[in-house]
């Protein structure tokens, strides 16, 4: 069986799937690899092991061991061991609480070479952990053979850790094979490639710049100070300056229905936030006085006001809606479904009032059961990134790094330090996960702060956590 036949057979048995899948990180992916099913197909398992064994012939030594990363790669490594007469060691994921309590089982000599076997790499984290454990047990590790490379930075990360990666096929080759055989559509391939490019785990993006900095560095690894130099949008310039000055990438969602409650909460959290998000249409007694008081507070405590209205109408209607909102707000959410006419409507509405609104396109949502698809998300991003909207669009509401343009900001909702969900359709993620895994520039926190007995203190706690997460990502 050659590599092309192997890819087709893996797709046949459902080991390669396309659609919408939630990953461990919380990201929604248009592709999923379930290679665990290979164990139910002995001939296929045999072929996988033989192909991977062939690939390591040029690097293995006469005394080399193999070690599979638990759990999916264990049967593959076992087959390679038997077929190639290679001794094997087994890494445990957790130590036994009885017997010898070993983390590595088997026999080896000090300094003996060990080849790591893995099914899929994304960031390479599991391989690095395995390599470290084997090295701690005095084995040498310099090679990993992997069936599938998702091309999201794992190879670069492992190379930096002194591990050479031999992959049977990268994800781009899988797409090319399946597309040539009519197994997937070109739009699906485009969506997968966009997801891979926008969710890198290494700061250099696999040779693609996609409108990023000249060196191709992802915004996820750039400081806000550096990104300020790439920003032409006036609202974003002001927002980034506030974030840098206050050391805050926190946006608090104030979803109260009485003006007094809104103002009281904003007063308490104002010192810790860069943005206050509101739904003015749910405030039963909203008035000009409410607006004026919010503007006063925003100037006094240096934050922006964000109306989360999610407009989704024809351009002429949006023109009038946005003109009214621009009287007090700095940021405004819109849906991309109506197309570019909606963005033009916001632009025209602002021109009529002489004020500027930073538009945030909703590219992804955090609630369970939403109908967003990866193809729609990519279409929204493509529309928003056009140069004609550079002074209108501030960025995207998203659950993953959908744009690699350093001038675009990503705001990620559904952030909570203590809960996984609200027992309804809202799904939560921590500030650390939102920033380091989902690429958030600003985290949006609602009930985690607003429902607390001391919202001011809680807002400061979230600010510190989110800012610490941001600092940990900078690679300049």
Secondary structure, DSSP 4 states (H G I P E B T S, - for coil): --HHHHHHHHHHTTSEEEEEEE-TTS-EEEEEE-GGGGGG-HHHHHHHHHHHHHHTTTT--TT-EEEEPTTHHHHHHHHHHHHHT-EE-EE-SS--SSTT--SEES---TT-EEEEEEEEESS-HHHHHHHHHHHHTT-EEEEEEEEEE--SSHHHHHHHTT-EEEEEEEHHHHHHHHHHTTSS-HHHHHHHHHHHHHS-SSSB-TT--TTS-TT-B-GGGS-HHHHHTT---HHHHHHHHHHHHHT--EEEEE--SSHHHHHHHHHHHGGG-SEEEE-GGG-TT--HHHHHHHHHHHHHHT-EEEEEEEE-S-HHHHHHHHHHHTTT-SEEEEESTT-HHHHHHHHHHHHHHT---EEEEE----BTT----HHHHHHHHHHHTSGGGTTTEEEEE-SS-----TTSEEEE--B-SS-SB-SSSBB-B-HHHHHHTT--SEEEESHHHHTSTTHHHHHHHHHHHHHHHHHHH---
